[in-house]
Amino acid sequence: MDQHLHNGSSVHLVNTEASTSRKLYRNCSSKMLSFRSSKSAKILYSAASKYCASSSFSTSPSHSEPKIAVLLSGCGVYDGTEVHEAAACLAAVSRAGFEPLIVGVDAGQAHVVDHSSGNETAGEKRQVLAESARIARGPVKPLGAAELALDPEVKALVVPGGFGAAKNLCDFAFKGPDMTVNAEVETALKEFHGAGKPMALCCISPVLAAKVFGDKNVKLTLGKKGDDSKWPFSGAIDAAASMGAFVEEKEVGEVCVDEKNKIVTSPAFMYAGKFHEIQDGVSRMVDYLVKMIK
């Protein structure tokens, strides 16, 4: 994630015993091979297929509730959406009485990272929509075909973090302030802004708003500077400021509210915190977002 996020030398993403991982994988694979040939497996797979095809299992919501679009960037913190942030966003959206409409960019991931080691998997290719479907529990609507901001039932947009936001929705992870935003993502952000519909972004995803709305004096947070053991990605703060954003330093449980631009942000895993701390901050962010909905 380079110098644009970290202060100092590169950070090892994960340290895991590879031998233990390989042993667990072999055990699971062996059990799955015997399971697939069993009668129980056939029944389970048949039921799963029917469940996925049913109208109740869909990322195209019903017409009974207002919608909030949730933009994913894959599945997994190091090359896609941060799963815990996504889950917190989705839970907060539905708890507030809105139905999540999950969308993603129809594009390949920048690369694939082995989450047990933090190393790039050379030669492997994955698609953002297919990976995002793991979180959505079903097909994900392509962002470019959605025209979300024009849909009267879609009231707001939420963008969870994870390095996928900085690699697949834009290239901030590789180019820093010289980044470019995916054309579909930039269009969606501008259309929501133009329609007066609020947006919420957490973790590293506020750099999208910094780039797109830097000329509009956008106000946002990417956490705090200081202790690198607690705020390992604080280099993003200066990068966002260089793009024109006014960056407020906030604690993990706090939110930054830009009333003028109708943008709410929260640090989430920009802070090396506990799961419940991140969930509380993200939930608070969505609560403020809901207050902005007319």
C-alpha positions in Angstrom: 0.0 0.0 0.0 3.1 2.1 -0.3 4.2 5.4 1.2 0.9 7.0 0.4 -0.7 5.2 3.3 2.2 4.3 5.7 4.6 6.4 7.6 8.1 4.9 7.4 9.0 1.5 6.1 6.6 -1.0 4.6 4.3 -2.8 6.9 3.8 -6.5 7.0 0.1 -7.0 6.5 -0.2 -10.4 8.1 2.1 -12.8 9.9 0.7 -16.4 9.9 2.3 -19.8 10.2 2.2 -21.0 6.5 2.6 -24.6 7.6 -0.5 -24.4 9.8 -2.5 -22.8 6.9 -1.4 -25.6 4.5 -2.4 -28.3 7.0 -5.9 -26.7 7.5 -6.3 -26.4 3.8 -5.5 -30.1 3.2 -7.8 -31.2 5.9 -10.7 -29.1 4.6 -10.0 -30.2 1.0 -10.0 -33.8 2.0 -13.3 -33.5 3.8 -14.9 -31.5 1.0 -13.9 -34.1 -1.6 -15.6 -36.9 0.3 -18.6 -34.7 1.1 -19.3 -33.7 -2.5 -19.9 -37.3 -3.5 -22.4 -37.9 -0.7 -26.2 -37.8 -0.9 -26.2 -35.0 1.7 -24.0 -32.8 -0.5 -26.3 -33.2 -3.5 -29.3 -32.2 -1.3 -27.4 -29.2 0.1 -26.2 -28.0 -3.3 -29.7 -28.3 -4.7 -31.2 -26.3 -1.9 -28.4 -23.7 -2.2 -29.1 -23.3 -6.0 -32.8 -22.8 -5.4 -32.1 -20.3 -2.6 -29.7 -18.3 -4.8 -32.3 -18.2 -7.6 -35.2 -17.3 -5.4 -36.6 -13.8 -5.4 -35.9 -13.4 -1.7 -32.2 -13.8 -2.4 -31.3 -10.9 -4.5 -29.2 -7.7 -4.6 -32.0 -6.1 -6.6 -34.2 -5.1 -3.7 -38.0 -5.2 -3.5 -40.1 -2.0 -3.7 -41.3 -2.1 -0.1 -38.5 -0.1 1.5 -36.4 2.9 0.4 -32.9 1.9 -0.7 -29.3 2.9 0.2 -26.7 1.8 -2.4 -23.6 0.2 -1.0 -20.6 0.2 -3.3 -18.2 -2.7 -2.9 -14.7 -3.2 -4.3 -14.1 -6.9 -4.0 -13.8 -9.2 -0.9 -10.9 -9.0 1.5 -9.1 -6.2 3.1 -5.9 -6.3 1.1 -7.3 -6.4 -2.4 -11.0 -5.7 -2.0 -13.6 -4.5 0.4 -12.9 -4.8 4.1 -15.4 -7.4 5.1 -16.1 -6.3 8.6 -16.7 -2.7 7.5 -19.1 -3.9 4.8 -21.0 -6.0 7.3 -21.2 -3.1 9.7 -22.5 -0.8 6.9 -25.1 -3.3 5.7 -26.4 -4.0 9.2 -26.6 -0.3 10.0 -28.5 0.4 6.7 -31.1 -2.3 7.3 -31.4 -1.5 11.0 -32.3 2.1 9.9 -35.2 0.8 7.8 -33.5 0.9 4.4 -32.8 -1.9 2.0 -29.2 -2.2 0.8 -28.7 -2.2 -2.9 -25.3 -3.7 -3.4 -23.3 -2.5 -6.5 -19.7 -2.8 -7.8 -17.6 -1.9 -10.7 -17.5 -4.4 -13.6 -13.7 -4.7 -13.8 -10.8 -6.9 -12.8 -9.0 -6.4 -9.5 -5.7 -4.6 -9.6 -4.1 -7.7 -8.2 -4.8 -10.6 -5.8 -3.3 -10.8 -2.3 -2.9 -14.0 -0.2 -4.5 -12.8 3.0 -2.6 -15.3 5.1 0.8 -13.9 4.1 0.0 -10.4 2.7 1.9 -11.3 -0.5 0.6 -10.8 -4.0 -0.5 -14.0 -5.8 1.4 -13.8 -9.1 -0.7 -14.5 -12.2 -4.0 -14.9 -10.5 -6.9 -12.8 -11.8 -10.2 -12.0 -10.1 -13.2 -9.9 -10.9 -14.6 -7.2 -8.6 -18.2 -8.2 -9.1 -17.6 -11.8 -8.6 -15.6 -11.2 -5.4 -18.1 -8.7 -4.1 -20.9 -11.3 -4.5 -19.2 -13.2 -1.7 -20.2 -10.4 0.7 -23.6 -9.7 -1.0 -24.5 -13.4 -0.9 -25.6 -13.2 -4.5 -25.2 -11.3 -7.7 -24.0 -7.7 -7.5 -25.4 -5.0 -9.8 -22.8 -3.4 -12.1 -22.4 0.3 -11.1 -22.3 1.5 -14.7 -25.8 0.1 -15.5 -27.4 1.2 -12.2 -28.0 4.9 -12.6 -28.5 5.0 -8.9 -28.7 8.7 -8.3 -31.5 9.0 -10.8 -33.6 6.3 -9.0 -36.0 8.0 -6.6 -36.0 4.9 -4.4 -32.3 5.1 -3.8 -31.7 7.7 -1.1 -28.0 7.6 -0.4 -24.6 5.9 -1.2 -22.3 4.1 1.2 -18.7 3.1 0.3 -16.9 0.8 2.8 -13.1 0.8 2.9 -10.5 -1.9 2.4 -7.6 -1.6 0.1 -9.9 -2.4 -2.8 -11.3 1.1 -2.6 -7.7 2.4 -3.2 -6.8 -0.2 -5.8 -10.0 -1.1 -7.7 -12.2 2.0 -7.4 -9.2 4.3 -7.9 -5.4 3.9 -8.0 -4.5 5.8 -4.9 -2.6 2.9 -3.5 -0.2 3.1 -6.4 -0.1 6.7 -7.4 -1.1 8.7 -4.2 -2.4 12.2 -4.9 -1.8 11.7 -8.6 -4.5 9.1 -8.6 -7.4 8.7 -11.0 -10.8 7.5 -10.0 -12.6 4.8 -12.0 -14.9 6.6 -14.5 -18.0 4.9 -13.3 -17.3 5.6 -9.7 -16.5 9.3 -10.4 -19.7 9.6 -12.3 -21.8 8.0 -9.5 -20.3 10.3 -6.9 -20.9 13.4 -9.0 -24.5 12.3 -9.7 -25.3 11.7 -6.1 -23.7 15.1 -5.2 -25.6 16.8 -8.0 -28.9 15.2 -6.9 -28.4 16.4 -3.3 -28.3 12.8 -2.1 -25.9 12.1 0.9 -22.9 9.8 0.8 -20.9 8.0 3.5 -17.4 6.7 3.1 -15.1 5.1 5.7 -11.5 3.9 6.1 -9.5 4.7 3.0 -12.5 5.3 0.7 -12.8 9.1 1.6 -9.8 9.6 -0.7 -12.4 9.2 -3.5 -14.3 12.2 -2.2 -11.0 14.1 -1.8 -10.1 13.6 -5.4 -13.6 14.2 -6.9 -14.7 17.0 -4.6 -11.4 18.6 -3.7 -12.5 21.7 -5.6 -15.6 22.0 -3.5 -13.8 22.3 -0.2 -15.0 18.8 0.9 -14.5 18.1 4.6 -13.6 14.5 5.6 -11.7 12.3 8.0 -9.1 9.6 7.5 -8.4 9.2 11.2 -5.5 10.8 13.0 -1.7 11.3 12.9 0.5 10.3 15.7 1.2 6.8 17.0 1.9 4.6 14.0 1.0 1.5 15.9 -2.5 2.9 16.3 -2.8 4.9 13.1 -0.6 3.1 10.5 -2.1 4.7 7.4 -1.9 8.4 8.5 0.1 9.2 5.4 -3.2 9.3 3.5 -4.2 12.5 5.5 -1.6 14.7 3.9 -2.3 13.1 0.5 -6.0 13.9 0.7 -5.3 17.5 1.9 -3.0 18.0 -1.2 -6.0 17.1 -3.4 -8.0 20.0 -1.9 -9.8 18.3 1.0 -10.1 19.8 4.5 -9.2 16.8 6.6 -10.4 16.7 10.2 -8.6 14.3 12.6 -11.1 12.0 14.3 -11.0 9.1 16.7 -12.2 5.7 15.5 -15.7 6.1 17.0 -16.2 9.6 15.7 -17.6 10.9 12.4 -16.9 13.9 10.2 -20.0 15.5 8.8 -19.8 17.8 5.8 -23.2 19.4 5.8 -22.6 21.5 2.7 -21.6 18.6 0.5 -23.7 16.0 2.4 -20.7 13.7 3.0 -20.1 11.7 6.2 -16.9 9.9 6.9 -15.4 7.8 9.7 -11.9 6.3 10.2 -12.9 2.6 10.6 -9.8 0.4 10.1 -7.5 3.4 9.4 -7.2 2.7 13.1 -5.7 -0.6 14.3 -8.6 -1.2 16.6 -10.9 -3.9 17.8 -13.8 -5.2 15.7 -16.4 -3.6 17.9 -14.7 -0.2 17.8 -14.8 -0.2 14.0 -18.4 -1.4 14.0 -19.5 1.3 16.4 -17.8 4.0 14.3 -19.3 2.7 11.0 -22.7 2.4 12.5 -22.5 6.0 13.8 -21.5 7.1 10.3 -24.6 5.5 8.7 -26.8 7.0 11.4 -25.6 10.5 10.5 -26.1 9.6 6.8 -29.7 8.7 7.5 -30.3 12.0 9.2 -29.3 13.7 6.0 -31.8 11.9 3.9 -34.8 14.1 3.1 
